[in-house]
Amino acid sequence: MFKKTLLALTVSMMTASAAQAATVYNNDNTSLNLGGRVQSNINSVFATYDFDDTDQHKVKVEGSARLNVDAKTRIYDGVNAAAFAEWQVASESSENGKFDTRYATVGFETDHFGSLKFGQTESALYNVLGVTDVYEDIFFSANTLGAYADGGRQEGQIIYSIEDLNGFSFGATYQSAGLRGVKSGAAFSLGYTFNQESLPIFLGAGYDTYNTEETEAQNEDLVGLSSSLSRDSFGFGLSVGEIGDGFYGAAGYQLSKYAKRNGYKLNDVNSYEVVAGYGIEGWQFLLGYENAQFGGETVVNDIDLEIKYNFNDQFLVYADALLAPTNHTENRTVPDYVRFKDKAHDLLTVGVQYNF
């Protein structure tokens, strides 16, 4: 059964994406691995990625496919050159077969001094807040990691990470110009894992900062404000156990503070997520809650459930449900990285997934 360890959750998600990859070449300190997955879902109308309130269809079948490439070659004693890329495409021909880049990094990996890479992946703050990113399709939308890039995978970064230093892990990312008007940015994370051999407990803290272009911000539009204002945020993460192997519990908190511009000031964003679950003999059960106060308005307030069964490392089936007990903000000013833009809607998705 595929399991994400605590340490894996504190580094880039590209590691998890390559976990199912098959080696197609490995010779003379050079390797090439290919992997991916094919997935199909039966979704309630509000679970679709392009939902429309006027849509009369109550269920919809949607699918997607991913392909990733992981390559390494030894270039010096203790140093590898490494490249990783992953793309996703919708299975419906009506989506025009567009491939979206999820990850694309290239750089250096060392045996003892960490890795230095360049390209598109999550920022270092994800190493801390990613402890609650354990569902197949839902959850993990309360934080503001996706403010400047869909899914929080930011292009144009310099990424340094090192882990397992007597239990410590460290990450640092630098954001170059061009990301949704960001002139520059940086993020840092520091974590420590206790009891690695028995019941691992991870504690982490992180910080990110972004300096944006001088564009006019509209006071009534939180979307414009959240993506056009410079910001600083602080994150804290805690997890206990290993996902899919017995008990797993995690919690993440983020405080985002935005700069004032042209007389406009967005209130602080407070967000938190908690999740608890249990995995045994291929089964996994998860229950979570997420909440975010954005600009003084509640924009996320969800209860999230998942049940999953892994037949083996390759094939799994699952059901995800999101229950929204109270309405989100009634106006349409919620940032576009929050899926449900105007009202609270329950959703249900049932999926089958094959990994290779």
C-alpha positions in Angstrom: 0.0 0.0 0.0 1.3 3.4 -1.0 2.0 5.6 2.1 3.2 9.1 2.4 5.6 9.5 5.3 5.9 12.6 7.5 9.1 13.6 6.0 7.7 13.3 2.5 5.0 15.8 3.4 7.6 18.4 4.4 9.3 18.4 1.0 8.0 19.2 -2.5 5.0 17.3 -3.8 7.0 16.3 -6.8 8.4 13.5 -4.7 5.0 12.0 -4.1 4.1 12.4 -7.8 7.0 10.3 -8.8 6.4 7.6 -6.2 4.7 5.3 -8.7 7.2 5.8 -11.5 8.7 2.9 -13.3 12.4 2.8 -14.2 12.8 2.6 -18.0 16.6 3.2 -17.9 19.2 2.9 -15.2 22.9 2.5 -16.2 26.2 4.2 -15.5 24.7 6.5 -12.8 22.0 7.7 -15.1 18.3 6.9 -14.7 15.0 7.7 -16.3 11.7 7.1 -14.7 8.2 7.5 -16.2 5.0 7.6 -14.2 1.5 9.0 -14.1 -2.1 8.2 -13.5 -5.5 8.0 -15.2 -8.6 9.0 -13.2 -12.3 9.2 -13.7 -14.9 10.7 -11.4 -18.7 10.8 -11.0 -19.3 14.3 -9.6 -22.3 16.1 -8.2 -22.8 19.3 -10.1 -20.9 21.5 -7.7 -18.0 19.2 -7.6 -17.1 19.8 -11.2 -14.1 22.0 -11.9 -16.0 24.3 -14.2 -19.4 24.3 -12.4 -22.1 26.6 -13.4 -25.1 27.5 -11.2 -27.3 27.4 -14.3 -26.2 23.9 -15.2 -29.3 21.5 -15.1 -27.2 18.3 -15.0 -27.0 16.9 -11.4 -24.1 14.6 -12.1 -21.2 14.6 -14.4 -18.5 12.2 -15.4 -15.1 13.9 -15.6 -11.6 12.4 -16.0 -8.0 13.4 -16.2 -4.6 11.9 -17.0 -1.1 12.8 -15.7 2.3 11.9 -17.0 5.6 12.6 -15.3 9.3 12.2 -16.1 12.0 11.9 -13.5 15.7 11.9 -14.7 19.0 11.9 -12.9 22.7 11.6 -13.8 25.8 11.6 -11.7 28.0 14.6 -12.7 30.4 14.7 -9.8 31.2 12.6 -6.7 28.2 13.2 -4.4 26.3 15.4 -6.9 23.5 14.5 -9.4 21.9 16.6 -12.1 18.2 16.1 -11.8 15.1 17.0 -13.7 11.4 16.4 -13.0 8.3 17.4 -15.0 4.6 16.5 -14.7 1.7 17.4 -17.0 -2.1 16.9 -16.7 -4.8 16.8 -19.4 -8.6 16.5 -19.1 -10.0 13.2 -20.6 -12.8 15.0 -22.3 -12.1 16.0 -25.9 -14.3 19.1 -25.4 -11.4 20.5 -23.3 -9.3 20.6 -26.5 -6.6 18.3 -25.1 -4.7 21.1 -23.4 -1.8 19.9 -21.2 -1.2 21.9 -18.1 2.2 21.9 -16.5 2.0 20.9 -12.8 5.7 20.6 -12.1 8.9 21.4 -14.1 12.2 21.7 -12.2 15.9 21.1 -13.1 19.0 21.4 -11.0 21.3 19.6 -8.6 20.9 17.0 -5.8 23.7 16.3 -3.4 24.2 13.3 -1.1 24.7 15.4 2.0 23.9 19.1 1.3 20.4 19.1 0.0 19.2 20.1 -3.5 19.1 23.3 -5.5 16.6 23.4 -8.4 15.0 25.9 -10.7 11.4 26.0 -12.1 7.8 25.4 -11.1 6.7 23.8 -7.9 5.2 24.8 -4.5 6.9 27.5 -2.4 8.8 26.5 0.8 5.8 27.4 2.9 4.0 24.4 1.5 6.5 22.2 3.4 4.7 23.3 6.6 1.0 23.7 5.5 1.0 20.6 3.3 0.4 18.3 6.3 -3.3 18.7 5.7 -3.1 18.2 1.9 -4.0 14.5 2.1 -7.3 14.2 0.3 -7.7 13.0 -3.3 -9.9 15.8 -4.6 -11.1 18.2 -1.9 -9.8 20.1 1.1 -6.7 22.3 1.3 -8.4 25.5 0.0 -8.5 27.6 3.3 -4.9 28.8 3.0 -3.7 31.5 0.6 -1.0 29.5 -1.1 -2.9 29.6 -4.3 -3.3 33.4 -4.4 -0.6 33.9 -7.1 -0.7 30.5 -8.9 -3.3 27.9 -9.4 -2.8 25.0 -7.0 0.0 26.9 -5.3 2.6 25.6 -7.9 4.5 28.8 -8.7 6.6 29.2 -11.8 10.0 30.9 -12.0 11.4 29.8 -8.6 14.8 29.0 -7.2 14.3 26.1 -4.7 16.6 24.9 -2.0 15.7 22.1 0.4 17.4 19.7 2.8 15.9 17.1 5.0 16.6 14.5 7.7 19.3 16.5 9.5 19.0 14.6 12.7 15.2 15.2 12.4 15.4 18.7 11.0 14.3 19.8 7.6 14.7 23.2 5.9 13.4 24.8 2.7 13.9 28.2 1.0 12.4 29.4 -2.3 13.0 32.7 -4.2 10.2 33.9 -6.6 11.4 35.8 -9.6 9.3 38.4 -11.5 6.3 37.6 -13.7 4.0 35.5 -11.5 0.7 37.3 -11.6 2.3 40.7 -11.3 4.8 39.6 -8.5 8.0 41.5 -8.8 9.8 39.3 -6.3 9.1 36.9 -3.4 10.6 34.5 -1.0 9.5 31.7 1.4 11.2 29.7 4.2 10.3 26.7 6.2 11.8 24.8 9.2 10.6 21.6 10.6 11.5 18.9 13.1 10.3 15.3 13.3 10.2 13.5 16.6 10.0 9.7 17.0 10.8 8.9 13.4 11.0 5.1 14.1 7.7 4.8 16.0 5.0 7.4 16.0 6.5 10.4 14.0 5.4 13.8 15.2 6.2 16.8 12.8 6.3 20.4 13.9 7.0 23.1 11.4 6.9 26.9 10.9 7.3 29.0 7.8 7.1 32.5 6.3 6.6 34.0 2.9 6.7 37.5 1.4 5.7 38.9 -2.0 6.3 42.3 -3.5 3.9 43.0 -6.3 3.7 45.4 -9.2 2.1 48.9 -8.7 -1.3 48.3 -10.2 -4.6 49.9 -9.2 -6.5 47.9 -6.7 -10.3 47.9 -6.5 -11.7 48.2 -2.9 -14.8 46.2 -3.7 -13.0 43.3 -5.4 -11.2 40.9 -3.1 -9.9 39.0 -6.1 -8.1 42.1 -7.3 -6.9 43.0 -3.9 -5.6 39.5 -2.9 -3.6 39.2 -6.2 -2.3 42.7 -6.5 -1.2 43.6 -3.0 2.2 42.8 -1.5 1.8 40.4 1.4 3.6 38.7 4.3 2.3 35.5 5.8 3.2 33.1 8.6 2.4 29.4 8.7 2.5 26.6 11.3 2.0 22.9 10.8 1.7 19.9 13.1 1.2 16.2 12.2 1.2 12.9 14.0 1.6 9.5 12.4 1.8 8.4 8.8 -1.1 8.9 6.3 -2.6 5.5 5.4 -0.8 3.6 8.2 -2.8 3.6 11.4 -3.8 7.0 13.0 -2.9 10.2 11.2 -3.7 13.7 12.5 -2.7 17.1 11.2 -3.4 20.8 11.6 -2.2 23.9 9.8 -2.6 27.6 10.5 -1.8 30.6 8.3 -1.9 34.4 9.0 -1.6 36.6 5.9 -1.1 40.4 6.2 -1.5 42.6 3.1 0.1 45.9 2.4 -2.0 49.1 1.9 -2.2 50.6 -1.6 -4.0 53.6 -3.1 -5.9 54.0 0.2 -7.2 50.4 0.1 -6.4 47.9 2.9 -7.4 44.3 3.0 -7.9 42.9 6.5 -5.7 40.1 7.7 -6.5 36.6 6.5 -6.8 33.9 9.2 -7.1 30.4 8.0 -6.8 27.0 9.6 -7.3 23.3 8.6 -7.5 20.2 10.7 -7.7 16.6 9.6 -7.8 13.2 11.4 -7.9 9.8 9.9 -7.1 6.1 10.1 -5.7 3.7 7.6 -5.6 -0.1 7.8 -5.3 -3.0 5.2 -5.8 -0.8 2.2 -8.7 1.2 3.7 -8.4 4.9 4.7 -10.9 7.1 6.4 -10.4 10.9 6.8 -12.5 13.6 8.5 -11.4 17.3 8.4 -12.5 20.9 8.8 -11.3 24.1 7.1 -12.1 27.7 7.8 -10.8 31.0 6.4 -11.7 34.6 7.3 -10.8 36.7 4.2 -11.1 40.5 4.4 -13.4 40.2 7.4 -15.7 37.7 5.6 -16.0 34.0 6.0 -15.1 32.5 2.6 -14.3 28.9 3.6 -16.2 26.9 6.2 -16.3 23.2 5.3 -16.4 19.8 6.7 -14.6 17.2 4.6 -14.8 13.4 4.5 -13.1 10.7 2.5 -13.2 7.0 2.3 -10.6 5.2 0.1 -9.6 1.7 -0.7 -6.3 0.7 -2.3 -6.5 -2.6 -4.1 -2.8 -2.4 -4.5 -0.1 0.3 -5.2 -1.6 1.0 -8.6 -5.4 0.9 -8.3 -7.7 2.7 -5.9 -11.3 3.8 -5.5 -12.6 6.6 -3.3 -15.4 8.9 -2.3 -14.9 12.5 -1.2 -17.7 14.7 0.3 -17.6 18.3 1.2 -20.3 19.6 3.5 -20.7 23.4 3.8 -22.8 24.0 6.9 -23.1 27.8 6.4 -23.1 30.1 3.5 -19.9 31.7 2.3 -19.9 35.4 1.5 -23.0 36.3 -0.6 -21.1 38.6 -3.0 -18.8 37.5 -5.8 -15.6 38.9 -4.4 -14.0 35.7 -3.1 -10.5 35.0 -4.7 -10.6 32.7 -7.7 -8.6 30.0 -6.0 -11.5 29.3 -3.7 -13.6 26.9 -5.7 -17.1 27.9 -4.4 -17.4 31.5 -5.2 -20.8 32.7 -3.9 -22.7 30.3 -1.6 -22.0 27.2 0.4 -22.7 24.0 -1.7 -22.3 20.4 -0.6 -20.5 18.2 -3.1 -19.8 14.5 -3.6 -17.3 12.9 -5.9 -16.7 9.2 -6.5 -13.5 8.3 -8.3 -11.4 5.4 -9.7 -7.7 5.9 -10.2 -4.9 3.9 -11.8 -1.3 4.8 -11.1 1.6 3.6 -13.1 
